[in-house]
Amino acid sequence: MSGKLLSLDLSGDIGWATFDITRPKHDRVHFGTLPWRGQGHAAIAGKFMDWLHDFYSVERWDAMAWEEPWLQPGDTVDKMKILIGLPIIACGFANSERHKMPFTTVTPKEVKKRMAGRQDAKKPDVIKGCWDCGWKVGTDHEADACGVALVAYRRIWPAKAAA
């Protein structure tokens, strides 16, 4: 087991990051955004499932983490299906007989605290925290996925994180 983690920010647009502390510092983190917002919950769920399998076939990670859904008053039914459904798909992937790997969730407040130093930070603060680490994220989804990675890695592999 290398200690490679896939971390996710699950919403209409999905932010992802791979984090591997065993790699040289300049090559530990890779990230991107899957721009699917507005395509409806069924299309996004299907694309996400396909992407997980396709990406795993080339990246092979050892654990997964994702940001817990943050439901708000006024969210549409379709948005709620995305925010609840995508974590269920991720959990099913990580816990399947084919993959069986450790996984965890991270709260939005934990991401904000880790990346910006305070739980009430705004999205630009989290993006700045990534840039301060040398990670030139292009979206808040990528920034959130990077923050999820840092919190989750320590939770899943405390001995590796301390090394």
Stockholm file with secondary structure:
# STOCKHOLM 1.0

chainA/1-163         MSGKLLSLDLSGDIGWATFDITRPKHDRVHFGTLPWRGQGHAAIAGKFMDWLHDFYSVERWDAMAWEEPWLQPGDTVDKMKILIGLPIIACGFANSERHKMPFTTVTPKEVKKRMAGRQDAKKPDVIKGCWDCGWKVGTDHEADACGVALVAYRRIWPAKAAA
#=GR chainA/1-163 SS CCCEEEEEECSSEEEEEEEETTSCGGGSEEEEEEECTTSCHHHHHHHHHHHHHHHHHHHCCSEEEEECCCCCTTCCHHHHHHHHHHHHHHHHHHTSTTTCCCEEEECHHHHHHHHHSSTTCCHHHHHHHHHHTTCCCSSHHHHHHHHHHHHHHHHHCHHHHHC
#=GC SS_cons         CCCEEEEEECSSEEEEEEEETTSCGGGSEEEEEEECTTSCHHHHHHHHHHHHHHHHHHHCCSEEEEECCCCCTTCCHHHHHHHHHHHHHHHHHHTSTTTCCCEEEECHHHHHHHHHSSTTCCHHHHHHHHHHTTCCCSSHHHHHHHHHHHHHHHHHCHHHHHC
//
